[in-house]
Amino acid sequence: MIIPYFDIEWIIDLIKEQEPDRTDLIEQLEMNERRRWIRQPYIFLLSVEKPSKPGSECQFGENIVLEHEREGTIVLDILEDGRIYGVEFVDQTPQR
């Protein structure tokens, strides 16, 4: 049975296991007031308009790829200033 929500603790646990040096990401997620989201392919953690577009103050810096035994590949989109922009559940993204 598929759980109908995503819990931020899952991502925190994965970072601790797979990217333990990224305490900055763990701290950000632990401070996030929202703890659960309805399951969807992409979850926005920031409401930044048009990141990485010309004129935007927010530019993408890196992606962190995590593997979860049930959820599959999960990608964290990190802005240049280190904030987590969003979480992509690759295995839930519709194939084009």
Residue frames as qw, qx, qy, qz and C-alpha x, y, z in Angstrom:
[[0.000, 0.888, 0.460, 0.000, 0.00, 0.00, 0.00],
 [0.398, 0.415, -0.015, 0.818, 1.34, 3.42, -0.98],
 [0.256, -0.562, -0.459, 0.639, 1.37, 5.94, 1.86],
 [0.269, 0.815, 0.438, 0.268, -0.60, 9.03, 0.68],
 [0.128, -0.989, 0.078, -0.005, 1.82, 11.52, 2.19],
 [0.672, 0.408, -0.335, 0.519, 5.52, 12.38, 2.26],
 [0.603, -0.781, -0.112, 0.123, 7.15, 12.91, 5.67],
 [0.226, 0.894, -0.339, 0.188, 10.17, 15.22, 5.93],
 [0.621, -0.578, 0.525, -0.064, 11.79, 12.86, 8.44],
 [0.923, 0.232, 0.273, 0.142, 12.37, 10.38, 5.59],
 [0.525, 0.771, -0.123, 0.338, 14.61, 12.88, 3.81],
 [0.285, -0.822, 0.423, -0.253, 16.42, 13.81, 7.03],
 [0.845, -0.285, 0.452, -0.002, 17.17, 10.13, 7.69],
 [0.843, 0.453, 0.157, 0.245, 18.42, 9.61, 4.11],
 [0.251, 0.872, -0.266, 0.325, 20.76, 12.61, 4.32],
 [0.536, -0.676, 0.474, -0.176, 22.13, 11.36, 7.64],
 [0.894, -0.047, 0.437, 0.089, 22.82, 7.95, 6.04],
 [0.758, 0.457, 0.303, 0.353, 23.97, 8.95, 2.54],
 [0.341, 0.678, -0.045, 0.650, 25.34, 12.52, 2.92],
 [0.608, -0.608, -0.418, 0.294, 26.29, 12.76, 6.62],
 [0.437, -0.132, -0.045, 0.888, 28.57, 15.77, 6.07],
 [0.053, -0.441, -0.371, -0.816, 25.61, 17.86, 4.85],
 [0.211, -0.433, -0.687, 0.545, 24.49, 18.99, 8.29],
 [0.115, 0.181, -0.047, -0.976, 23.37, 22.27, 6.69],
 [0.442, -0.131, -0.621, -0.634, 20.61, 20.42, 4.83],
 [0.431, -0.341, -0.815, 0.185, 19.61, 18.43, 7.90],
 [0.129, -0.321, -0.422, 0.838, 19.32, 21.63, 9.95],
 [0.267, 0.048, -0.281, -0.921, 17.17, 23.31, 7.28],
 [0.513, -0.223, -0.722, -0.407, 14.76, 20.42, 7.12],
 [0.389, -0.338, -0.742, 0.429, 14.57, 20.09, 10.89],
 [0.019, -0.283, -0.254, 0.925, 13.61, 23.78, 11.12],
 [0.245, -0.172, -0.577, -0.760, 10.89, 23.48, 8.48],
 [0.444, -0.034, 0.453, -0.772, 7.50, 24.05, 10.12],
 [0.839, 0.192, -0.120, -0.496, 5.68, 21.81, 7.70],
 [0.422, -0.398, 0.814, -0.039, 6.40, 18.14, 8.35],
 [0.500, 0.223, 0.830, 0.103, 4.13, 16.36, 5.81],
 [0.316, 0.378, -0.313, -0.812, 2.95, 16.87, 2.25],
 [0.851, 0.318, 0.292, -0.300, 0.46, 15.08, 0.06],
 [0.654, -0.131, 0.610, 0.429, 2.38, 12.68, -2.17],
 [0.530, 0.829, 0.067, -0.165, 3.36, 14.29, -5.49],
 [0.851, 0.324, -0.006, 0.413, 6.33, 14.12, -7.89],
 [0.411, 0.357, -0.195, 0.816, 7.80, 17.50, -6.82],
 [0.414, -0.786, -0.422, 0.182, 7.53, 19.32, -3.51],
 [0.270, 0.687, -0.093, 0.669, 8.49, 22.99, -3.34],
 [0.570, -0.465, -0.464, 0.494, 10.07, 24.01, -0.04],
 [0.169, -0.399, -0.041, 0.900, 10.56, 27.64, -1.10],
 [0.402, 0.770, 0.493, -0.045, 8.23, 29.94, -2.97],
 [0.238, -0.533, 0.334, 0.740, 10.86, 31.55, -5.16],
 [0.648, 0.681, 0.197, -0.279, 9.66, 32.79, -8.52],
 [0.733, 0.667, -0.123, 0.064, 11.58, 31.61, -11.55],
 [0.589, -0.647, 0.408, 0.261, 14.82, 30.37, -9.99],
 [0.582, -0.165, 0.583, 0.542, 17.79, 30.30, -12.37],
 [0.427, 0.753, 0.430, 0.256, 16.01, 32.58, -14.85],
 [0.389, 0.342, -0.014, 0.855, 17.67, 35.82, -15.98],
 [0.201, -0.561, 0.031, -0.802, 17.18, 38.47, -13.33],
 [0.793, -0.503, -0.300, -0.167, 16.27, 36.03, -10.56],
 [0.188, -0.767, 0.520, -0.326, 18.17, 36.48, -7.31],
 [0.755, -0.274, 0.576, -0.155, 17.99, 32.72, -6.76],
 [0.553, 0.530, -0.587, -0.261, 20.13, 30.45, -8.88],
 [0.986, -0.150, -0.037, -0.068, 20.42, 26.67, -8.69],
 [0.136, -0.783, 0.607, -0.021, 23.73, 25.53, -7.24],
 [0.091, 0.298, -0.949, -0.038, 23.64, 21.75, -7.02],
 [0.826, -0.159, -0.262, -0.473, 21.58, 18.60, -6.84],
 [0.251, -0.369, 0.846, -0.291, 21.87, 15.99, -4.11],
 [0.717, 0.036, -0.550, -0.427, 20.75, 12.51, -5.21],
 [0.404, -0.289, 0.743, -0.449, 19.45, 10.14, -2.55],
 [0.498, 0.002, -0.794, -0.349, 18.21, 6.57, -2.88],
 [0.541, -0.180, 0.508, -0.645, 15.28, 5.25, -0.85],
 [0.167, -0.043, 0.980, 0.101, 14.36, 1.56, -0.90],
 [0.298, 0.552, 0.758, -0.179, 10.61, 2.24, -1.32],
 [0.237, 0.853, 0.166, -0.435, 10.50, 5.72, -2.90],
 [0.769, 0.469, 0.198, 0.386, 13.38, 5.20, -5.34],
 [0.498, 0.154, -0.004, 0.853, 15.57, 8.10, -6.47],
 [0.160, -0.914, -0.345, 0.143, 15.01, 11.41, -4.69],
 [0.516, 0.337, 0.028, 0.787, 16.73, 14.61, -5.83],
 [0.247, -0.798, -0.303, 0.459, 17.16, 17.70, -3.66],
 [0.421, 0.688, 0.161, 0.569, 17.47, 20.94, -5.64],
 [0.515, -0.597, -0.201, 0.581, 19.83, 23.27, -3.78],
 [0.255, 0.953, 0.082, 0.138, 20.17, 26.98, -4.56],
 [0.558, 0.517, -0.322, 0.563, 23.59, 28.69, -4.72],
 [0.212, -0.629, 0.362, -0.655, 22.98, 30.20, -1.28],
 [0.097, 0.176, -0.931, 0.304, 22.51, 26.68, 0.16],
 [0.566, 0.079, 0.418, -0.706, 18.74, 26.72, 0.65],
 [0.267, 0.152, 0.936, 0.170, 16.74, 23.67, -0.41],
 [0.332, 0.120, -0.263, -0.898, 14.39, 24.75, -3.20],
 [0.821, 0.041, -0.038, -0.568, 12.53, 21.47, -3.64],
 [0.449, -0.239, 0.860, -0.041, 12.42, 17.69, -3.53],
 [0.643, 0.322, -0.415, -0.558, 11.83, 15.58, -6.64],
 [0.708, -0.096, 0.685, -0.146, 10.63, 12.00, -6.43],
 [0.149, 0.430, -0.669, -0.587, 12.07, 10.82, -9.75],
 [0.048, 0.096, 0.985, 0.136, 10.22, 7.50, -9.83],
 [0.218, 0.611, 0.660, -0.379, 6.89, 9.34, -9.50],
 [0.141, 0.561, -0.218, -0.786, 7.59, 11.79, -12.33],
 [0.788, 0.479, 0.322, -0.212, 5.51, 10.97, -15.42],
 [0.554, -0.154, 0.574, 0.583, 7.66, 9.66, -18.27],
 [0.342, 0.677, -0.074, -0.648, 7.66, 11.81, -21.40]]
